């Protein structure tokens, strides 16, 4: 297991508070999967594309991947 500093862990948690993280429009099932709430497929794909493009430019993306092992888009959406 890699050594994770407190600063790295703290900076990786900024993805949870990101305003482009569309967690307000999702629900978590009993198995822990995230599903978008009653949205059309076109809207889901636009939101996921927006998250992907914003996360690609974010300086905290690499820190999030080091801590959680996934990109923020893969972690927050299914």
MIDREN-415924 format. One record per residue: residue in one letter; x, y, z of N, C-alpha, C, O, CB in turn. Coordinates in Angstrom, 1 decimal. Glycine has a CB too. Layout:
tordo->a	n_c1->X	n_c2->Y	n_c3->Z	ca_c1->X	ca_c2->Y	ca_c3->Z	c_c1->X	c_c2->Y	c_c3->Z	o_c1->X	o_c2->Y	o_c3->Z	cb_c1->X	cb_c2->Y	cb_c3->Z
...
//
This chain:
tordo->x	n_c1->0.8	n_c2->-1.2	n_c3->0.0	ca_c1->0.0	ca_c2->0.0	ca_c3->0.0	c_c1->0.9	c_c2->1.2	c_c3->0.0	o_c1->1.9	o_c2->1.3	o_c3->0.7	cb_c1->-1.0	cb_c2->0.0	cb_c3->1.2
tordo->x	n_c1->0.5	n_c2->2.2	n_c3->-0.8	ca_c1->1.3	ca_c2->3.4	ca_c3->-0.9	c_c1->1.1	c_c2->4.3	c_c3->0.2	o_c1->0.0	o_c2->4.3	o_c3->0.9	cb_c1->1.0	cb_c2->4.2	cb_c3->-2.2
tordo->x	n_c1->2.1	n_c2->5.1	n_c3->0.5	ca_c1->2.0	ca_c2->6.1	ca_c3->1.6	c_c1->1.1	c_c2->7.3	c_c3->1.2	o_c1->1.4	o_c2->7.9	o_c3->0.1	cb_c1->3.4	cb_c2->6.6	cb_c3->2.1
tordo->x	n_c1->0.1	n_c2->7.6	n_c3->1.9	ca_c1->-0.7	ca_c2->8.8	ca_c3->1.6	c_c1->-0.6	c_c2->9.8	c_c3->2.7	o_c1->-0.9	o_c2->9.5	o_c3->3.9	cb_c1->-2.2	cb_c2->8.3	cb_c3->1.4
tordo->x	n_c1->-0.2	n_c2->11.0	n_c3->2.3	ca_c1->-0.1	ca_c2->12.0	ca_c3->3.3	c_c1->-1.4	c_c2->12.6	c_c3->3.7	o_c1->-2.4	o_c2->12.5	o_c3->2.9	cb_c1->0.9	cb_c2->13.1	cb_c3->2.8
tordo->x	n_c1->-1.5	n_c2->13.3	n_c3->4.8	ca_c1->-2.7	ca_c2->13.9	ca_c3->5.2	c_c1->-3.1	c_c2->15.0	c_c3->4.2	o_c1->-4.3	o_c2->15.1	o_c3->4.0	cb_c1->-2.5	cb_c2->14.6	cb_c3->6.6
tordo->x	n_c1->-2.2	n_c2->15.7	n_c3->3.7	ca_c1->-2.5	ca_c2->16.8	ca_c3->2.7	c_c1->-3.1	c_c2->16.2	c_c3->1.5	o_c1->-4.1	o_c2->16.8	o_c3->0.9	cb_c1->-1.2	cb_c2->17.6	cb_c3->2.4
tordo->x	n_c1->-2.6	n_c2->15.1	n_c3->1.0	ca_c1->-3.1	ca_c2->14.4	ca_c3->-0.2	c_c1->-4.5	c_c2->14.0	c_c3->0.0	o_c1->-5.4	o_c2->14.2	o_c3->-0.8	cb_c1->-2.2	cb_c2->13.2	cb_c3->-0.6
tordo->x	n_c1->-4.8	n_c2->13.4	n_c3->1.2	ca_c1->-6.1	ca_c2->12.9	ca_c3->1.5	c_c1->-7.1	c_c2->14.1	c_c3->1.6	o_c1->-8.2	o_c2->14.0	o_c3->1.1	cb_c1->-6.1	cb_c2->12.2	cb_c3->2.8
tordo->x	n_c1->-6.7	n_c2->15.2	n_c3->2.2	ca_c1->-7.5	ca_c2->16.4	ca_c3->2.3	c_c1->-7.8	c_c2->17.0	c_c3->1.0	o_c1->-9.0	o_c2->17.4	o_c3->0.8	cb_c1->-6.9	cb_c2->17.4	cb_c3->3.3
tordo->x	n_c1->-6.8	n_c2->17.1	n_c3->0.1	ca_c1->-7.1	ca_c2->17.7	ca_c3->-1.2	c_c1->-7.9	c_c2->16.8	c_c3->-2.1	o_c1->-8.7	o_c2->17.3	o_c3->-2.9	cb_c1->-5.7	cb_c2->18.0	cb_c3->-1.9
tordo->x	n_c1->-7.8	n_c2->15.5	n_c3->-1.9	ca_c1->-8.7	ca_c2->14.6	ca_c3->-2.7	c_c1->-10.1	c_c2->14.7	c_c3->-2.3	o_c1->-11.0	o_c2->14.4	o_c3->-3.2	cb_c1->-8.2	cb_c2->13.1	cb_c3->-2.6
tordo->x	n_c1->-10.4	n_c2->15.1	n_c3->-1.1	ca_c1->-11.8	ca_c2->15.2	ca_c3->-0.7	c_c1->-12.5	c_c2->16.4	c_c3->-1.2	o_c1->-13.7	o_c2->16.5	o_c3->-1.1	cb_c1->-11.9	cb_c2->15.2	cb_c3->0.8
tordo->x	n_c1->-11.8	n_c2->17.3	n_c3->-1.9	ca_c1->-12.4	ca_c2->18.5	ca_c3->-2.5	c_c1->-13.3	c_c2->18.1	c_c3->-3.7	o_c1->-14.2	o_c2->18.8	o_c3->-4.1	cb_c1->-11.3	cb_c2->19.4	cb_c3->-3.0
tordo->x	n_c1->-13.1	n_c2->16.9	n_c3->-4.2	ca_c1->-14.0	ca_c2->16.4	ca_c3->-5.3	c_c1->-15.4	c_c2->16.2	c_c3->-4.8	o_c1->-16.4	o_c2->16.3	o_c3->-5.6	cb_c1->-13.4	cb_c2->15.1	cb_c3->-5.9
tordo->x	n_c1->-15.5	n_c2->15.8	n_c3->-3.5	ca_c1->-16.9	ca_c2->15.6	ca_c3->-3.0	c_c1->-17.7	c_c2->16.9	c_c3->-2.9	o_c1->-18.9	o_c2->16.9	o_c3->-2.9	cb_c1->-16.8	cb_c2->14.9	cb_c3->-1.6
tordo->x	n_c1->-17.0	n_c2->18.0	n_c3->-2.7	ca_c1->-17.6	ca_c2->19.3	ca_c3->-2.6	c_c1->-17.7	c_c2->20.1	c_c3->-3.9	o_c1->-18.1	o_c2->21.3	o_c3->-3.9	cb_c1->-16.9	cb_c2->20.2	cb_c3->-1.5
tordo->x	n_c1->-17.2	n_c2->19.6	n_c3->-5.0	ca_c1->-17.1	ca_c2->20.2	ca_c3->-6.3	c_c1->-18.5	c_c2->20.6	c_c3->-6.7	o_c1->-19.4	o_c2->19.8	o_c3->-6.7	cb_c1->-16.4	cb_c2->19.4	cb_c3->-7.3
tordo->x	n_c1->-18.7	n_c2->21.8	n_c3->-7.3	ca_c1->-20.0	ca_c2->22.2	ca_c3->-7.7	c_c1->-20.4	c_c2->21.5	c_c3->-9.0	o_c1->-21.6	o_c2->21.6	o_c3->-9.4	cb_c1->-20.1	cb_c2->23.7	cb_c3->-7.9
tordo->x	n_c1->-19.4	n_c2->21.0	n_c3->-9.7	ca_c1->-19.7	ca_c2->20.2	ca_c3->-10.9	c_c1->-20.0	c_c2->18.7	c_c3->-10.7	o_c1->-20.3	o_c2->18.0	o_c3->-11.6	cb_c1->-18.6	cb_c2->20.4	cb_c3->-11.9
tordo->x	n_c1->-19.9	n_c2->18.3	n_c3->-9.4	ca_c1->-20.3	ca_c2->17.0	ca_c3->-9.0	c_c1->-21.8	c_c2->16.9	c_c3->-8.9	o_c1->-22.3	o_c2->17.6	o_c3->-8.0	cb_c1->-19.5	cb_c2->16.5	cb_c3->-7.7
tordo->x	n_c1->-22.4	n_c2->16.2	n_c3->-9.7	ca_c1->-23.9	ca_c2->16.2	ca_c3->-9.8	c_c1->-24.5	c_c2->15.1	c_c3->-8.8	o_c1->-25.4	o_c2->14.4	o_c3->-9.2	cb_c1->-24.4	cb_c2->15.9	cb_c3->-11.2
tordo->x	n_c1->-23.9	n_c2->15.0	n_c3->-7.6	ca_c1->-24.4	ca_c2->14.1	ca_c3->-6.6	c_c1->-25.8	c_c2->14.6	c_c3->-6.1	o_c1->-26.5	o_c2->13.7	o_c3->-5.6	cb_c1->-23.5	cb_c2->14.0	cb_c3->-5.5
tordo->x	n_c1->-26.2	n_c2->15.8	n_c3->-6.3	ca_c1->-27.5	ca_c2->16.3	ca_c3->-5.8	c_c1->-28.6	c_c2->15.7	c_c3->-6.7	o_c1->-29.8	o_c2->15.6	o_c3->-6.2	cb_c1->-27.6	cb_c2->17.8	cb_c3->-5.9
tordo->x	n_c1->-28.3	n_c2->15.2	n_c3->-7.8	ca_c1->-29.3	ca_c2->14.7	ca_c3->-8.7	c_c1->-29.2	c_c2->13.1	c_c3->-8.8	o_c1->-29.7	o_c2->12.5	o_c3->-9.8	cb_c1->-29.1	cb_c2->15.2	cb_c3->-10.1
tordo->x	n_c1->-28.6	n_c2->12.5	n_c3->-7.8	ca_c1->-28.5	ca_c2->11.1	ca_c3->-7.8	c_c1->-29.0	c_c2->10.5	c_c3->-6.5	o_c1->-29.2	o_c2->11.2	o_c3->-5.5	cb_c1->-27.0	cb_c2->10.7	cb_c3->-8.1
tordo->x	n_c1->-29.2	n_c2->9.2	n_c3->-6.6	ca_c1->-29.5	ca_c2->8.4	ca_c3->-5.4	c_c1->-28.6	c_c2->7.2	c_c3->-5.3	o_c1->-28.0	o_c2->6.8	o_c3->-6.3	cb_c1->-31.0	cb_c2->8.0	cb_c3->-5.4
tordo->x	n_c1->-28.3	n_c2->6.8	n_c3->-4.0	ca_c1->-27.5	ca_c2->5.7	ca_c3->-3.8	c_c1->-28.3	c_c2->4.5	c_c3->-3.4	o_c1->-29.1	o_c2->4.6	o_c3->-2.5	cb_c1->-26.4	cb_c2->6.0	cb_c3->-2.8
tordo->x	n_c1->-28.2	n_c2->3.4	n_c3->-4.1	ca_c1->-29.0	ca_c2->2.2	ca_c3->-3.8	c_c1->-28.4	c_c2->1.5	c_c3->-2.6	o_c1->-27.4	o_c2->1.9	o_c3->-2.1	cb_c1->-29.1	cb_c2->1.3	cb_c3->-5.1
tordo->x	n_c1->-29.1	n_c2->0.4	n_c3->-2.2	ca_c1->-28.7	ca_c2->-0.3	ca_c3->-1.0	c_c1->-27.3	c_c2->-1.0	c_c3->-1.3	o_c1->-26.6	o_c2->-1.3	o_c3->-0.3	cb_c1->-29.7	cb_c2->-1.3	cb_c3->-0.6
tordo->x	n_c1->-27.0	n_c2->-1.3	n_c3->-2.5	ca_c1->-25.7	ca_c2->-1.9	ca_c3->-2.9	c_c1->-24.6	c_c2->-0.9	c_c3->-3.0	o_c1->-23.5	o_c2->-1.2	o_c3->-3.2	cb_c1->-25.9	cb_c2->-2.7	cb_c3->-4.1
tordo->x	n_c1->-24.9	n_c2->0.4	n_c3->-2.9	ca_c1->-23.9	ca_c2->1.5	ca_c3->-3.0	c_c1->-23.8	c_c2->2.0	c_c3->-4.4	o_c1->-22.9	o_c2->2.8	o_c3->-4.7	cb_c1->-22.7	cb_c2->0.9	cb_c3->-2.6
tordo->x	n_c1->-24.6	n_c2->1.6	n_c3->-5.4	ca_c1->-24.5	ca_c2->2.1	ca_c3->-6.7	c_c1->-25.2	c_c2->3.4	c_c3->-6.8	o_c1->-26.2	o_c2->3.7	o_c3->-6.2	cb_c1->-25.1	cb_c2->1.1	cb_c3->-7.8
tordo->x	n_c1->-24.7	n_c2->4.3	n_c3->-7.6	ca_c1->-25.3	ca_c2->5.6	ca_c3->-7.8	c_c1->-26.0	c_c2->5.7	c_c3->-9.1	o_c1->-25.5	o_c2->5.3	o_c3->-10.2	cb_c1->-24.1	cb_c2->6.7	cb_c3->-7.8
tordo->x	n_c1->-27.3	n_c2->6.2	n_c3->-9.1	ca_c1->-28.1	ca_c2->6.3	ca_c3->-10.2	c_c1->-28.7	c_c2->7.7	c_c3->-10.3	o_c1->-29.0	o_c2->8.3	o_c3->-9.3	cb_c1->-29.3	cb_c2->5.2	cb_c3->-10.2
tordo->x	n_c1->-28.7	n_c2->8.2	n_c3->-11.5	ca_c1->-29.3	ca_c2->9.6	ca_c3->-11.7	c_c1->-30.8	c_c2->9.5	c_c3->-11.5	o_c1->-31.4	o_c2->8.5	o_c3->-11.9	cb_c1->-29.0	cb_c2->10.1	cb_c3->-13.1
tordo->x	n_c1->-31.4	n_c2->10.5	n_c3->-10.8	ca_c1->-32.8	ca_c2->10.5	ca_c3->-10.5	c_c1->-33.6	c_c2->10.9	c_c3->-11.7	o_c1->-33.4	o_c2->12.0	o_c3->-12.2	cb_c1->-33.1	cb_c2->11.4	cb_c3->-9.3
tordo->x	n_c1->-34.5	n_c2->10.1	n_c3->-12.2	ca_c1->-35.5	ca_c2->10.3	ca_c3->-13.2	c_c1->-35.1	c_c2->11.4	c_c3->-14.2	o_c1->-35.7	o_c2->12.4	o_c3->-14.3	cb_c1->-36.7	cb_c2->10.8	cb_c3->-12.5
tordo->x	n_c1->-34.0	n_c2->11.1	n_c3->-14.9	ca_c1->-33.6	ca_c2->12.0	ca_c3->-16.0	c_c1->-33.6	c_c2->11.2	c_c3->-17.3	o_c1->-33.4	o_c2->10.0	o_c3->-17.3	cb_c1->-32.2	cb_c2->12.6	cb_c3->-15.7
tordo->x	n_c1->-33.8	n_c2->11.9	n_c3->-18.3	ca_c1->-33.7	ca_c2->11.2	ca_c3->-19.6	c_c1->-32.3	c_c2->10.9	c_c3->-19.9	o_c1->-31.3	o_c2->11.4	o_c3->-19.4	cb_c1->-34.3	cb_c2->12.2	cb_c3->-20.8
tordo->x	n_c1->-32.1	n_c2->9.9	n_c3->-20.8	ca_c1->-30.8	ca_c2->9.4	ca_c3->-21.1	c_c1->-29.9	c_c2->10.5	c_c3->-21.7	o_c1->-28.7	o_c2->10.5	o_c3->-21.5	cb_c1->-30.8	cb_c2->8.3	cb_c3->-22.1
tordo->x	n_c1->-30.5	n_c2->11.4	n_c3->-22.5	ca_c1->-29.7	ca_c2->12.5	ca_c3->-23.1	c_c1->-29.1	c_c2->13.4	c_c3->-22.1	o_c1->-28.0	o_c2->13.9	o_c3->-22.1	cb_c1->-30.6	cb_c2->13.3	cb_c3->-24.1
tordo->x	n_c1->-30.0	n_c2->13.7	n_c3->-21.0	ca_c1->-29.5	ca_c2->14.6	ca_c3->-20.0	c_c1->-28.4	c_c2->13.9	c_c3->-19.2	o_c1->-27.4	o_c2->14.6	o_c3->-18.8	cb_c1->-30.7	cb_c2->15.0	cb_c3->-19.0
tordo->x	n_c1->-28.6	n_c2->12.6	n_c3->-18.9	ca_c1->-27.5	ca_c2->11.9	ca_c3->-18.2	c_c1->-26.2	c_c2->11.9	c_c3->-18.9	o_c1->-25.1	o_c2->12.1	o_c3->-18.3	cb_c1->-28.0	cb_c2->10.4	cb_c3->-18.0
tordo->x	n_c1->-26.2	n_c2->11.7	n_c3->-20.2	ca_c1->-25.0	ca_c2->11.7	ca_c3->-21.0	c_c1->-24.3	c_c2->13.1	c_c3->-21.0	o_c1->-23.1	o_c2->13.2	o_c3->-21.0	cb_c1->-25.2	cb_c2->11.2	cb_c3->-22.4
tordo->x	n_c1->-25.2	n_c2->14.1	n_c3->-21.1	ca_c1->-24.6	ca_c2->15.5	ca_c3->-21.1	c_c1->-24.0	c_c2->15.8	c_c3->-19.7	o_c1->-22.9	o_c2->16.4	o_c3->-19.7	cb_c1->-25.8	cb_c2->16.5	cb_c3->-21.4
tordo->x	n_c1->-24.6	n_c2->15.4	n_c3->-18.6	ca_c1->-24.1	ca_c2->15.7	ca_c3->-17.3	c_c1->-22.8	c_c2->14.9	c_c3->-17.1	o_c1->-21.8	o_c2->15.4	o_c3->-16.5	cb_c1->-25.1	cb_c2->15.3	cb_c3->-16.2
tordo->x	n_c1->-22.8	n_c2->13.7	n_c3->-17.6	ca_c1->-21.5	ca_c2->12.9	ca_c3->-17.4	c_c1->-20.4	c_c2->13.4	c_c3->-18.3	o_c1->-19.3	o_c2->13.4	o_c3->-17.9	cb_c1->-21.8	cb_c2->11.4	cb_c3->-17.8
tordo->x	n_c1->-20.8	n_c2->13.9	n_c3->-19.5	ca_c1->-19.8	ca_c2->14.5	ca_c3->-20.3	c_c1->-19.2	c_c2->15.8	c_c3->-19.7	o_c1->-18.0	o_c2->16.1	o_c3->-19.8	cb_c1->-20.3	cb_c2->14.8	cb_c3->-21.7
tordo->x	n_c1->-20.1	n_c2->16.6	n_c3->-19.1	ca_c1->-19.7	ca_c2->17.8	ca_c3->-18.4	c_c1->-18.7	c_c2->17.5	c_c3->-17.3	o_c1->-17.7	o_c2->18.1	o_c3->-17.1	cb_c1->-20.9	cb_c2->18.6	cb_c3->-17.9
tordo->x	n_c1->-19.1	n_c2->16.5	n_c3->-16.5	ca_c1->-18.2	ca_c2->16.1	ca_c3->-15.4	c_c1->-16.9	c_c2->15.6	c_c3->-15.9	o_c1->-15.8	o_c2->15.9	o_c3->-15.3	cb_c1->-18.9	cb_c2->15.0	cb_c3->-14.5
tordo->x	n_c1->-16.9	n_c2->14.9	n_c3->-17.0	ca_c1->-15.6	ca_c2->14.3	ca_c3->-17.5	c_c1->-14.7	c_c2->15.5	c_c3->-18.0	o_c1->-13.5	o_c2->15.5	o_c3->-17.7	cb_c1->-15.9	cb_c2->13.4	cb_c3->-18.6
tordo->x	n_c1->-15.3	n_c2->16.5	n_c3->-18.7	ca_c1->-14.5	ca_c2->17.5	ca_c3->-19.2	c_c1->-14.0	c_c2->18.4	c_c3->-18.1	o_c1->-12.8	o_c2->18.9	o_c3->-18.1	cb_c1->-15.3	cb_c2->18.4	cb_c3->-20.2
tordo->x	n_c1->-14.8	n_c2->18.7	n_c3->-17.1	ca_c1->-14.3	ca_c2->19.5	ca_c3->-15.9	c_c1->-13.3	c_c2->18.8	c_c3->-15.1	o_c1->-12.3	o_c2->19.4	o_c3->-14.7	cb_c1->-15.5	cb_c2->19.9	cb_c3->-15.1
tordo->x	n_c1->-13.5	n_c2->17.5	n_c3->-14.9	ca_c1->-12.5	ca_c2->16.7	ca_c3->-14.1	c_c1->-11.2	c_c2->16.6	c_c3->-14.8	o_c1->-10.2	o_c2->16.4	o_c3->-14.2	cb_c1->-13.1	cb_c2->15.3	cb_c3->-13.8
tordo->x	n_c1->-11.2	n_c2->16.6	n_c3->-16.2	ca_c1->-10.0	ca_c2->16.5	ca_c3->-16.9	c_c1->-9.1	c_c2->17.7	c_c3->-16.6	o_c1->-7.8	o_c2->17.5	o_c3->-16.7	cb_c1->-10.3	cb_c2->16.4	cb_c3->-18.4
tordo->x	n_c1->-9.6	n_c2->18.9	n_c3->-16.4	ca_c1->-8.8	ca_c2->20.1	ca_c3->-16.1	c_c1->-8.5	c_c2->20.3	c_c3->-14.6	o_c1->-7.7	o_c2->21.1	o_c3->-14.3	cb_c1->-9.6	cb_c2->21.3	cb_c3->-16.6
tordo->x	n_c1->-9.2	n_c2->19.5	n_c3->-13.8	ca_c1->-9.1	ca_c2->19.8	ca_c3->-12.3	c_c1->-7.7	c_c2->19.3	c_c3->-11.8	o_c1->-7.2	o_c2->18.2	o_c3->-12.1	cb_c1->-10.2	cb_c2->19.0	cb_c3->-11.6
tordo->x	n_c1->-7.1	n_c2->20.1	n_c3->-11.0	ca_c1->-5.8	ca_c2->19.7	ca_c3->-10.4	c_c1->-5.9	c_c2->18.7	c_c3->-9.3	o_c1->-4.9	o_c2->18.1	o_c3->-9.0	cb_c1->-5.1	cb_c2->21.0	cb_c3->-9.8
tordo->x	n_c1->-7.1	n_c2->18.4	n_c3->-8.8	ca_c1->-7.2	ca_c2->17.4	ca_c3->-7.7	c_c1->-7.6	c_c2->16.1	c_c3->-8.3	o_c1->-7.7	o_c2->15.1	o_c3->-7.5	cb_c1->-8.3	cb_c2->17.9	cb_c3->-6.8
tordo->x	n_c1->-7.7	n_c2->15.9	n_c3->-9.6	ca_c1->-8.1	ca_c2->14.6	ca_c3->-10.1	c_c1->-7.1	c_c2->13.6	c_c3->-9.9	o_c1->-7.4	o_c2->12.4	o_c3->-9.5	cb_c1->-8.3	cb_c2->14.8	cb_c3->-11.6
tordo->x	n_c1->-5.8	n_c2->13.9	n_c3->-10.1	ca_c1->-4.7	ca_c2->12.9	ca_c3->-9.9	c_c1->-4.6	c_c2->12.5	c_c3->-8.4	o_c1->-4.3	o_c2->11.4	o_c3->-8.1	cb_c1->-3.4	cb_c2->13.5	cb_c3->-10.4
tordo->x	n_c1->-4.9	n_c2->13.5	n_c3->-7.5	ca_c1->-4.8	ca_c2->13.2	ca_c3->-6.1	c_c1->-6.0	c_c2->12.3	c_c3->-5.7	o_c1->-5.8	o_c2->11.4	o_c3->-4.8	cb_c1->-4.9	cb_c2->14.5	cb_c3->-5.3
tordo->x	n_c1->-7.2	n_c2->12.5	n_c3->-6.3	ca_c1->-8.3	ca_c2->11.7	ca_c3->-6.0	c_c1->-8.0	c_c2->10.2	c_c3->-6.5	o_c1->-8.4	o_c2->9.3	o_c3->-5.8	cb_c1->-9.6	cb_c2->12.2	cb_c3->-6.7
tordo->x	n_c1->-7.4	n_c2->10.1	n_c3->-7.7	ca_c1->-7.1	ca_c2->8.8	ca_c3->-8.2	c_c1->-6.1	c_c2->8.0	c_c3->-7.3	o_c1->-6.2	o_c2->6.8	o_c3->-7.2	cb_c1->-6.5	cb_c2->8.9	cb_c3->-9.6
tordo->x	n_c1->-5.1	n_c2->8.7	n_c3->-6.7	ca_c1->-4.2	ca_c2->8.1	ca_c3->-5.9	c_c1->-4.8	c_c2->7.5	c_c3->-4.6	o_c1->-4.4	o_c2->6.5	o_c3->-4.1	cb_c1->-3.1	cb_c2->9.1	cb_c3->-5.5
tordo->x	n_c1->-5.8	n_c2->8.3	n_c3->-4.1	ca_c1->-6.4	ca_c2->7.9	ca_c3->-2.8	c_c1->-7.5	c_c2->6.8	c_c3->-3.1	o_c1->-7.5	o_c2->5.8	o_c3->-2.4	cb_c1->-7.1	cb_c2->9.1	cb_c3->-2.1
tordo->x	n_c1->-8.4	n_c2->7.0	n_c3->-4.1	ca_c1->-9.5	ca_c2->6.1	ca_c3->-4.2	c_c1->-9.4	c_c2->5.1	c_c3->-5.4	o_c1->-10.2	o_c2->4.2	o_c3->-5.5	cb_c1->-10.7	cb_c2->6.9	cb_c3->-4.5
tordo->x	n_c1->-8.3	n_c2->5.2	n_c3->-6.2	ca_c1->-8.1	ca_c2->4.3	ca_c3->-7.3	c_c1->-9.0	c_c2->4.4	c_c3->-8.5	o_c1->-8.9	o_c2->3.5	o_c3->-9.4	cb_c1->-8.2	cb_c2->2.9	cb_c3->-6.7
tordo->x	n_c1->-9.8	n_c2->5.4	n_c3->-8.6	ca_c1->-10.7	ca_c2->5.6	ca_c3->-9.7	c_c1->-10.7	c_c2->7.1	c_c3->-10.0	o_c1->-10.4	o_c2->7.9	o_c3->-9.1	cb_c1->-12.1	cb_c2->5.1	cb_c3->-9.4
tordo->x	n_c1->-11.2	n_c2->7.4	n_c3->-11.2	ca_c1->-11.4	ca_c2->8.8	ca_c3->-11.5	c_c1->-12.7	c_c2->9.3	c_c3->-10.8	o_c1->-13.5	o_c2->8.5	o_c3->-10.5	cb_c1->-11.5	cb_c2->9.1	cb_c3->-13.1
tordo->x	n_c1->-12.8	n_c2->10.6	n_c3->-10.5	ca_c1->-14.0	ca_c2->11.0	ca_c3->-9.9	c_c1->-15.3	c_c2->10.7	c_c3->-10.6	o_c1->-16.3	o_c2->10.4	o_c3->-10.0	cb_c1->-13.9	cb_c2->12.5	cb_c3->-9.7
tordo->x	n_c1->-15.3	n_c2->10.7	n_c3->-12.0	ca_c1->-16.4	ca_c2->10.4	ca_c3->-12.8	c_c1->-16.8	c_c2->9.0	c_c3->-12.6	o_c1->-18.0	o_c2->8.6	o_c3->-12.4	cb_c1->-16.2	cb_c2->10.7	cb_c3->-14.2
tordo->x	n_c1->-15.8	n_c2->8.1	n_c3->-12.6	ca_c1->-16.1	ca_c2->6.6	ca_c3->-12.4	c_c1->-16.6	c_c2->6.4	c_c3->-11.0	o_c1->-17.4	o_c2->5.5	o_c3->-10.7	cb_c1->-14.9	cb_c2->5.8	cb_c3->-12.7
tordo->x	n_c1->-16.0	n_c2->7.1	n_c3->-10.0	ca_c1->-16.4	ca_c2->6.9	ca_c3->-8.6	c_c1->-17.8	c_c2->7.3	c_c3->-8.3	o_c1->-18.5	o_c2->6.7	o_c3->-7.6	cb_c1->-15.4	cb_c2->7.6	cb_c3->-7.7
tordo->x	n_c1->-18.2	n_c2->8.5	n_c3->-8.9	ca_c1->-19.5	ca_c2->9.1	ca_c3->-8.5	c_c1->-20.7	c_c2->8.6	c_c3->-9.4	o_c1->-21.8	o_c2->8.7	o_c3->-9.0	cb_c1->-19.4	cb_c2->10.5	cb_c3->-8.6
tordo->x	n_c1->-20.4	n_c2->8.0	n_c3->-10.6	ca_c1->-21.5	ca_c2->7.6	ca_c3->-11.5	c_c1->-21.3	c_c2->6.1	c_c3->-11.8	o_c1->-20.2	o_c2->5.6	o_c3->-11.7	cb_c1->-21.5	cb_c2->8.5	cb_c3->-12.8
tordo->x	n_c1->-22.3	n_c2->5.5	n_c3->-12.3	ca_c1->-22.3	ca_c2->4.1	ca_c3->-12.7	c_c1->-22.6	c_c2->4.0	c_c3->-14.2	o_c1->-22.6	o_c2->2.9	o_c3->-14.7	cb_c1->-23.2	cb_c2->3.3	cb_c3->-11.9
//
